[in-house]
Amino acid sequence: MAELRREPVARRWVVILAAETKGPKDYLVFKKPYREIEPIEPCPFCPGNETLTPEQILAIEEGGEGKWTVRVVPNKFPFFRIEGELDRRPEGMYDLMNAIGAHEIVIETPDHGGAWGRMGPDQIQRVLKAYRERSSDLARDRRFRQILILKNHPGVFYLHPHSHVLAMPVIPGRIDEEVWGALDYSGRKERCIFCDIIKEEITSGKRVILETPHFLSFCPFASRYPFETWIIPRRHSPDFVSIGDEEMWDLASLMETVFDRLLRLLKDPPYSFAIHSSPVQEKYHRSEYHWHMEIRPRIGLGEGFEWATGFFVNPTPPEVAASHLREVDCT
């Protein structure tokens, strides 16, 4: 059983995988450029290898004959496990509990070589539907306070396109900071800070990449990373699971375009993206929050200074990044 340990000064929670300890040799693979990492064979996420994954939780099928387009399975090596009790307890002056939650893998396409900028809005919409269904289902478990959707490209161990849906018994620090920032702004101005950001960005136009009827994509004013990109619904909504089908299609089309531009402009960079939603359960849910997607290409300078100080150094101003992304030729 993994543990959640709380660092007592900054009060951040850390997952400690005590039962799955890795030694020095396990980290050598991460020194290679991602294109040189040897793939695991056979790929457990490819069609025909379904028996290599845990029993599926959800499958979206198209064309009959049991042909899936998206599968959701439990992670074989989860950060959080659904079985058991939290067992909050002290260890001397420290606080810890069992890492109870859920960690699911969304296999985004049968195509081993698929990519967000190339799979088409129909397929992206199917992935978004899987996110919505699993997030909604996991939020019903009263033990969980936060649902997080996360993707790393390429995957750490598997190159087949996939992403993660995680349910956690604590609110992670990054989202907690955003929630309290939104609450403070709402308390002072009686407006949503994210809605005001949307209005400011549309008025300025300098950092906007694309506008659609339902969403805005832009490079944030204080971007932490080169070419950091946000996608945010223009309608105020604290929860991703409230997205309607028309909005989902609009989002899928926008995502295809944004990721295609990143792929072309930066030559298929490694990246991470996350969907931030309000915490769940009545006690923690915040209507003042505004869900959004954050995309971070993993390029640029080393992050020793950022790690040491909490400051970020970005050598590409967001106005410049947005200008480059607007000008990408997608023909």
C-alpha positions as CSV (number, residue, x, y, z in Angstrom):
1,M,0.0,0.0,0.0
2,A,1.4,3.4,-1.0
3,E,1.4,6.2,1.6
4,L,0.4,9.8,1.5
5,R,2.9,11.8,3.7
6,R,2.4,15.5,4.4
7,E,5.5,17.7,4.4
8,P,4.9,19.8,7.6
9,V,6.3,23.2,6.5
10,A,4.6,23.8,3.2
11,R,1.9,21.3,4.1
12,R,2.0,19.6,0.7
13,W,1.1,15.9,0.3
14,V,3.5,13.5,-1.3
15,V,2.8,9.9,-2.5
16,I,5.5,7.5,-1.3
17,L,5.4,4.2,-3.2
18,A,6.9,2.2,-0.3
19,A,5.9,-1.2,-1.7
20,E,7.3,-0.5,-5.2
21,T,10.8,0.9,-4.3
22,K,13.0,1.7,-7.3
23,G,16.8,1.7,-7.1
24,P,19.4,3.7,-9.1
25,K,19.3,1.4,-12.2
26,D,15.6,2.1,-12.6
27,Y,16.3,5.8,-13.3
28,L,19.0,5.4,-15.9
29,V,16.4,5.0,-18.7
30,F,15.2,8.5,-18.0
31,K,18.6,9.9,-19.1
32,K,17.9,9.0,-22.7
33,P,16.0,11.3,-25.1
34,Y,12.4,10.0,-25.2
35,R,12.8,9.0,-28.9
36,E,15.6,6.5,-27.9
37,I,13.6,4.8,-25.1
38,E,13.0,1.2,-26.1
39,P,9.3,0.4,-26.2
40,I,7.8,-2.4,-24.1
41,E,6.8,-5.3,-26.4
42,P,4.2,-6.6,-26.9
43,C,2.3,-3.3,-26.3
44,P,-0.5,-4.1,-23.8
45,F,-2.6,-1.2,-25.2
46,C,-2.7,-2.3,-28.8
47,P,-5.8,-4.2,-30.1
48,G,-5.5,-8.0,-29.6
49,N,-3.5,-7.6,-26.4
50,E,-6.4,-6.8,-24.1
51,T,-5.6,-9.7,-21.8
52,L,-2.3,-8.0,-20.9
53,T,-4.2,-5.2,-19.0
54,P,-6.4,-5.5,-16.0
55,E,-10.1,-6.0,-16.7
56,Q,-11.5,-3.0,-18.5
57,I,-13.8,-0.5,-16.7
58,L,-15.2,1.2,-19.8
59,A,-15.0,0.7,-23.6
60,I,-16.3,3.0,-26.3
61,E,-17.0,0.9,-29.4
62,E,-17.6,1.9,-33.0
63,G,-18.4,-0.2,-36.0
64,G,-19.7,-3.3,-34.1
65,E,-18.0,-6.6,-33.6
66,G,-16.6,-5.4,-30.3
67,K,-14.1,-3.1,-31.9
68,W,-13.1,-0.5,-29.3
69,T,-12.0,3.1,-30.0
70,V,-11.2,4.0,-26.4
71,R,-10.6,1.7,-23.4
72,V,-10.3,2.5,-19.7
73,V,-8.5,0.1,-17.4
74,P,-7.1,0.2,-13.9
75,N,-3.4,1.1,-13.8
76,K,-1.3,-1.9,-13.0
77,F,1.1,0.3,-11.0
78,P,-1.2,2.9,-9.4
79,F,-0.3,5.9,-7.3
80,F,-3.7,5.4,-5.5
81,R,-5.6,2.2,-4.8
82,I,-9.3,2.0,-4.4
83,E,-9.3,-0.8,-1.8
84,G,-8.9,-0.1,1.9
85,E,-9.4,2.7,4.4
86,L,-7.6,6.0,4.7
87,D,-6.3,5.3,8.2
88,R,-5.2,8.8,9.0
89,R,-2.4,8.6,11.6
90,P,0.6,10.3,13.1
91,E,4.2,9.2,12.9
92,G,5.9,11.3,15.6
93,M,5.2,14.9,14.5
94,Y,4.3,13.8,10.9
95,D,0.9,13.1,9.3
96,L,0.3,10.2,7.0
97,M,-2.5,8.1,5.6
98,N,-3.0,5.3,3.1
99,A,-3.0,6.4,-0.5
100,I,-6.6,5.5,-1.1
101,G,-8.1,6.6,-4.4
102,A,-8.2,5.5,-8.0
103,H,-5.7,5.5,-10.9
104,E,-7.1,4.6,-14.3
105,I,-5.5,4.5,-17.7
106,V,-7.4,5.8,-20.7
107,I,-6.2,4.1,-23.9
108,E,-7.0,6.9,-26.3
109,T,-6.9,5.1,-29.6
110,P,-6.2,1.6,-31.1
111,D,-3.5,3.3,-33.2
112,H,-0.1,2.8,-31.6
113,G,1.3,5.8,-33.4
114,G,-1.6,8.1,-32.8
115,A,-1.2,11.7,-31.5
116,W,-3.5,14.4,-30.3
117,G,-2.7,16.6,-33.3
118,R,-3.5,13.9,-35.8
119,M,-6.2,11.6,-34.4
120,G,-9.1,13.9,-35.5
121,P,-11.9,15.6,-33.5
122,D,-14.2,12.5,-33.6
123,Q,-11.6,10.4,-31.7
124,I,-10.7,13.2,-29.3
125,Q,-14.4,13.6,-28.5
126,R,-14.6,9.9,-27.6
127,V,-11.6,10.4,-25.3
128,L,-13.3,13.4,-23.7
129,K,-16.5,11.4,-23.2
130,A,-14.5,8.7,-21.4
131,Y,-12.9,11.4,-19.2
132,R,-16.4,12.7,-18.4
133,E,-17.9,9.4,-17.6
134,R,-15.1,8.1,-15.4
135,S,-14.7,11.5,-13.6
136,S,-18.5,11.6,-12.8
137,D,-18.5,8.0,-11.5
138,L,-15.4,8.4,-9.3
139,A,-16.7,11.6,-7.8
140,R,-19.6,9.6,-6.2
141,D,-17.1,8.0,-3.8
142,R,-17.3,10.0,-0.7
143,R,-13.6,9.3,0.2
144,F,-12.4,11.3,-2.7
145,R,-11.8,15.1,-2.8
146,Q,-10.2,15.7,-6.2
147,I,-10.5,14.2,-9.7
148,L,-7.6,14.9,-12.0
149,I,-7.1,14.2,-15.7
150,L,-3.5,14.1,-16.8
151,K,-1.5,13.1,-19.8
152,N,2.2,12.9,-20.5
153,H,3.5,12.6,-24.1
154,P,5.2,10.3,-24.6
155,G,4.2,8.0,-21.7
156,V,6.9,7.2,-19.2
157,F,6.9,3.5,-20.0
158,Y,4.4,3.0,-22.8
159,L,4.5,4.9,-26.1
160,H,1.0,4.0,-27.1
161,P,-1.2,7.1,-26.6
162,H,-2.8,7.1,-23.2
163,S,-3.7,9.3,-20.3
164,H,-4.7,9.1,-16.6
165,V,-7.8,9.7,-14.5
166,L,-6.9,9.9,-10.8
167,A,-9.1,10.2,-7.8
168,M,-7.4,11.5,-4.6
169,P,-8.4,11.8,-1.0
170,V,-6.7,15.2,-0.7
171,I,-6.7,18.4,-2.8
172,P,-3.3,18.8,-4.5
173,G,-1.5,22.0,-3.8
174,R,-1.6,23.4,-7.3
175,I,-5.4,23.2,-7.5
176,D,-5.7,24.3,-3.8
177,E,-3.8,27.5,-4.7
178,E,-6.1,28.2,-7.6
179,V,-9.2,27.6,-5.6
180,W,-8.1,30.0,-2.8
181,G,-7.1,32.6,-5.4
182,A,-10.5,32.3,-7.0
183,L,-12.3,32.6,-3.6
184,D,-10.2,35.6,-2.6
185,Y,-11.0,37.4,-5.9
186,S,-14.7,36.5,-5.8
187,G,-14.9,37.8,-2.2
188,R,-13.4,41.1,-3.1
189,K,-14.9,41.7,-6.5
190,E,-17.9,39.4,-6.6
191,R,-16.7,38.1,-10.0
192,C,-15.0,35.0,-11.3
193,I,-11.3,35.7,-11.8
194,F,-11.1,33.2,-14.7
195,C,-14.1,34.9,-16.4
196,D,-12.3,38.3,-16.1
197,I,-9.1,36.7,-17.5
198,I,-11.1,35.5,-20.5
199,K,-12.5,39.0,-21.1
200,E,-9.0,40.6,-20.7
201,E,-7.4,38.2,-23.1
202,I,-10.1,38.6,-25.8
203,T,-9.9,42.4,-25.4
204,S,-6.1,42.4,-25.6
205,G,-5.8,39.7,-28.3
206,K,-2.0,39.6,-27.8
207,R,-1.9,36.2,-26.2
208,V,-4.9,34.5,-27.9
209,I,-4.2,31.5,-30.1
210,L,-7.8,30.6,-31.1
211,E,-11.3,31.5,-30.2
212,T,-14.3,29.2,-30.7
213,P,-18.0,29.6,-29.8
214,H,-17.4,27.8,-26.5
215,F,-13.7,28.0,-25.7
216,L,-10.6,30.2,-25.7
217,S,-7.1,29.1,-26.1
218,F,-4.3,31.4,-25.1
219,C,-0.8,31.7,-23.6
220,P,-1.2,32.9,-20.0
221,F,0.0,36.4,-19.1
222,A,2.6,35.0,-16.6
223,S,3.4,31.8,-18.5
224,R,5.7,29.6,-16.4
225,Y,7.0,27.6,-19.4
226,P,7.8,28.3,-23.0
227,F,4.6,27.9,-25.1
228,E,2.5,27.1,-22.1
229,T,-1.1,27.1,-23.4
230,W,-4.5,27.1,-21.6
231,I,-7.8,26.1,-23.0
232,I,-10.8,27.4,-21.0
233,P,-14.6,27.4,-21.4
234,R,-16.1,30.8,-22.0
235,R,-19.2,29.7,-20.0
236,H,-18.5,29.8,-16.3
237,S,-18.4,26.3,-15.0
238,P,-16.5,24.8,-12.1
239,D,-16.6,21.2,-13.2
240,F,-15.4,19.5,-16.4
241,V,-18.1,16.9,-16.0
242,S,-20.7,19.5,-16.7
243,I,-19.5,19.9,-20.3
244,G,-22.3,19.4,-22.8
245,D,-22.1,17.4,-26.1
246,E,-22.0,20.5,-28.3
247,E,-19.3,22.0,-26.1
248,M,-17.4,18.7,-26.2
249,W,-17.3,18.7,-30.0
250,D,-16.1,22.3,-30.0
251,L,-13.4,21.4,-27.5
252,A,-12.3,18.4,-29.5
253,S,-11.9,20.4,-32.7
254,L,-10.0,23.1,-30.8
255,M,-7.7,20.6,-29.1
256,E,-6.9,19.0,-32.5
257,T,-5.9,22.4,-33.9
258,V,-3.8,23.5,-30.8
259,F,-1.9,20.2,-30.5
260,D,-1.4,20.1,-34.3
261,R,0.2,23.5,-34.1
262,L,2.4,22.6,-31.2
263,L,3.4,19.4,-33.0
264,R,4.3,21.3,-36.2
265,L,6.0,24.3,-34.5
266,L,8.0,22.4,-32.0
267,K,8.7,19.2,-34.0
268,D,6.6,16.9,-31.8
269,P,7.8,18.0,-28.4
270,P,7.3,16.0,-25.2
271,Y,4.5,17.7,-23.2
272,S,2.1,17.3,-20.3
273,F,-1.5,18.5,-20.0
274,A,-3.9,18.4,-17.1
275,I,-7.6,19.3,-16.7
276,H,-8.2,21.2,-13.4
277,S,-11.7,21.0,-12.0
278,S,-13.2,22.1,-8.7
279,P,-12.7,19.7,-5.8
280,V,-15.6,17.3,-5.3
281,Q,-18.1,16.6,-2.4
282,E,-20.3,19.4,-1.0
283,K,-17.8,20.4,1.7
284,Y,-15.0,21.1,-0.8
285,H,-16.7,21.9,-4.0
286,R,-16.3,25.6,-5.1
287,S,-18.7,27.2,-7.5
288,E,-16.4,30.2,-7.8
289,Y,-13.8,28.0,-9.5
290,H,-13.6,27.7,-13.3
291,W,-12.3,24.4,-14.9
292,H,-9.7,24.6,-17.6
293,M,-6.9,22.7,-19.4
294,E,-3.2,23.5,-19.0
295,I,-0.7,22.3,-21.6
296,R,3.0,22.4,-20.9
297,P,5.6,21.5,-23.6
298,R,8.5,20.0,-21.8
299,I,11.2,22.1,-23.5
300,G,13.6,24.9,-22.5
301,L,16.0,25.6,-19.7
302,G,16.8,23.4,-16.8
303,E,14.6,23.9,-13.7
304,G,17.0,24.0,-10.8
305,F,16.2,27.6,-10.0
306,E,12.5,26.9,-10.2
307,W,12.9,23.9,-7.9
308,A,14.9,25.8,-5.4
309,T,12.8,29.0,-5.3
310,G,9.3,28.4,-6.6
311,F,10.0,31.1,-9.2
312,F,9.7,30.3,-12.9
313,V,12.0,31.6,-15.6
314,N,10.4,31.6,-19.1
315,P,12.6,32.8,-22.0
316,T,9.7,33.0,-24.5
317,P,7.2,35.7,-23.6
318,P,3.6,34.5,-24.0
319,E,2.9,37.2,-26.6
320,V,5.7,35.8,-28.7
321,A,4.6,32.2,-28.2
322,A,1.0,33.0,-29.1
323,S,2.1,34.9,-32.2
324,H,4.1,31.8,-33.4
325,L,1.2,29.5,-32.7
326,R,-1.3,31.7,-34.5
327,E,1.0,31.7,-37.6
328,V,1.5,27.9,-37.9
329,D,0.5,26.7,-41.4
330,C,-1.7,23.7,-40.8
331,T,-2.5,23.1,-44.5
